[in-house]
Amino acid sequence: MANSPADKLAQATPPGIANRVRGLSDRAIAWIFVGPSIFLLLAVNIFPLIWTINLSFTNFKANRNREVDYIGLRNYERILTDEDTWITMQATAHFLISTIVIQVLIGFTLAYLINKKFKGNDLWTTIIVLPMMLSPAVVGNFWTFLYQPQIGLFNYIVAFFSGVDPSSFSMIGEVALAPWAIVIVDTWMWTPFVMLICLAGLRSIPDSIYEAAECDRASKWRQFWTITIPMVLPFLMLAVLFRGIENFKMFDLVVQLTGGGPGSTTELTSINLKREAFEKWRTGYASAYAVILFVTVFGLASIYVKALNKVKER
Amino acid sequence: MKPIILRTTAVAVVMAGASVAQADDLTLCWAAWDPANALVELSKDFEAKSGHSMSFEFVPWPNFADRMLNELNSGGKLCDLLIGDSQWIGGGAENGHYVKLNDFFDAEGISMDDFAPATVYAYSTWPKGTPNYYALPAMGDANGWFYRKDWFERDDIKAAFKAETGRDLGEPKTQREMLEIAQFFQGREIDGETRYGAAIFTERGSEGITMGVTGALYPWGFKYENTPGSYDMEGAVNSAEAVEALEFYKEFYETATPPGYSDSYMEQGLDAFKSGQVAMAMNWFAFFPGLYADPNTGGDKIDFFVNPPQNQAGSTLGGQGISVVAYSDKQEAALEYIKWFAQPDIQATWWELGGYSAHNSVLNDPGFVDSAPFAGDFLEAMESVQDFWQEPAYAELLLAMQKRVHDYVVADRGTAKEALDKLIEDWTEVFEDEGKL
């Protein structure tokens, strides 16, 4: 007499249901289990995507009760030939590349230091990861005060070290400084995330490899370049992928900090898309914009994931 | 006076009857600012007389348009009554968000002739100037100025100003004079602290910089179209006068505002003035009662002036009309509120509490000009107000102007002429999409 949980469950199943299930093939049972998930996926992800693509060929405005016309590729043509679109793309690219490069460098350095065993190691790790636990809206508001030219701590610190008048520059009000203002805040907030991934990578390297290198009299520098970096690289690339996707759709932090200004200097694609979709209510146009962004992110991410897999295989 | 009393009594009796029939809980939606608090106080009278209860949904200005237009566009039932911005009237009427009030006004004997013509035109009618009413003028408003009277009256400051400019320091008579005064105060030490010229509107996200820059454009003679209703903007929007006015506003921003003043609207302007940072500030008349009552910078320390002319008089219109939302299930009770609100004695109380009545019985009262230090300026401003587009596509038109003007004034991108040329391109595209061009 078997007494496993599965047997008990089978014994407890009413005979009517048991007979019905007994008549089903394995494939049918599998469909019963995955069916709801597939239905949800179709309803929540696939259908809106197809609907968005459909809307992108129309002049539909969600706030207007008027006839909708199909206008072919007109929305795509408008977006891709609009000078402002490319200015927005450039702003996004600047933000993306700057944040990723800086965060990877600082994140890896912090992880390398934290990975060394020293007193208070855990406490420092906790302190470093604190910023990423905060709400981006709170962080944005908080930093607008820090960047205030007359009362902001940031300006006073810069003034202390450089000797310039603290009220002589405005981090979020000047065209040259505003893009760096958002890079600094994003770096402050998300470098710990990169650090944690790098730390996981560093801790996954077996000590025996370093011991073998020591036996071969490899220098620390050589160990770093031939053991540490290659073995952490897949983790680093994963961190870059996560941060890249996240920052491509960056919205809340920048809205709180600069609102896309001054002018359109920090108007990232997500902010532009939101304005088109929910302020101007150009739903068809915004759908085309969303499709272009989706294809861009999807395309870049696919290429990147292939590269990541190649690195892992090595 | 007697007919007014009789009419008021009759309304009260009708309302009392209505309250017996059915008492509703009405929700009135508006922006969260000083006059809204006055309206809560005023509405207690309506509650007492009608038996209906009132709830209020007040949204901070930066989110007001987003929140309320989304509500209307989705056919939401949150608001029974909406005090919506003047520019929404076109969309409210054409998209069926607002109840047309003509029949109601006729039945209840409410005449639009009893309200200031500029407010009826701006807050109530669509298409503009036609006798099709979708709102009752609720809150007259315009963009005006206030300044530190105590600083302007100080002998040392007056002498310094005279020595620097050759003029006597006083309320500016032109836009150029105003800039000169602001530049005089910029970076000046007063009572041991550094002060700045003026707080102007530079906000990017909603409507701020557009409302500020039109305060310069209108006095220079800016027009949206060469011929009203024709949408022919070339030569009007980018006229030589418009270019000069835009360059003036940029100079004002660069030479006479506090550091880091690149994204500021109503609240930031009020803060800058109340904290003693600036000598002058622009803002809506709606805030003036509160400013005058401020214990630190109000009273004897403050005075007010109308937006100065340059080539002509011109002020940016603010203010709103009150509309009944078409999706409300309580339209009867909402109309009762409008009927009550339109009464002259209620309008008089509205002004006393801090709201800006647009009713002629209040504005033409011999004592009105002396009733507050800014009352005369308000009347003067309302004689030369101009409003932004009130088209159904106003949000698109506004966002285009926000972008082009902010790009030029704050981000220093391109020239004034280029900014206005691009604005015409943007607006042309919008009107083409709308089928109007």
Boltz contact constraints between the chains, C-beta under 6 A:
constraints:
  - contact:
      token1: [A, 63]
      token2: [B, 73]
      max_distance: 6.0
  - contact:
      token1: [A, 149]
      token2: [B, 259]
      max_distance: 6.0
  - contact:
      token1: [A, 149]
      token2: [B, 260]
      max_distance: 6.0
  - contact:
      token1: [A, 167]
      token2: [B, 259]
      max_distance: 6.0
  - contact:
      token1: [A, 170]
      token2: [B, 260]
      max_distance: 6.0
  - contact:
      token1: [A, 173]
      token2: [B, 260]
      max_distance: 6.0
  - contact:
      token1: [A, 173]
      token2: [B, 262]
      max_distance: 6.0
  - contact:
      token1: [A, 175]
      token2: [B, 411]
      max_distance: 6.0
  - contact:
      token1: [A, 259]
      token2: [B, 204]
      max_distance: 6.0
  - contact:
      token1: [A, 259]
      token2: [B, 205]
      max_distance: 6.0
  - contact:
      token1: [A, 261]
      token2: [B, 204]
      max_distance: 6.0
  - contact:
      token1: [A, 261]
      token2: [B, 263]
      max_distance: 6.0
  - contact:
      token1: [A, 262]
      token2: [B, 262]
      max_distance: 6.0
  - contact:
      token1: [A, 262]
      token2: [B, 410]
      max_distance: 6.0
  - contact:
      token1: [A, 262]
      token2: [B, 411]
      max_distance: 6.0
  - contact:
      token1: [A, 263]
      token2: [B, 406]
      max_distance: 6.0
  - contact:
      token1: [A, 263]
      token2: [B, 407]
      max_distance: 6.0
  - contact:
      token1: [A, 263]
      token2: [B, 410]
      max_distance: 6.0
  - contact:
      token1: [A, 263]
      token2: [B, 411]
      max_distance: 6.0
  - contact:
      token1: [A, 263]
      token2: [B, 413]
      max_distance: 6.0
  - contact:
      token1: [A, 264]
      token2: [B, 407]
      max_distance: 6.0
  - contact:
      token1: [A, 265]
      token2: [B, 411]
      max_distance: 6.0
  - contact:
      token1: [A, 279]
      token2: [B, 395]
      max_distance: 6.0
  - contact:
      token1: [A, 279]
      token2: [B, 399]
      max_distance: 6.0
  - contact:
      token1: [A, 280]
      token2: [B, 395]
      max_distance: 6.0
  - contact:
      token1: [A, 280]
      token2: [B, 396]
      max_distance: 6.0
  - contact:
      token1: [A, 280]
      token2: [B, 399]
      max_distance: 6.0
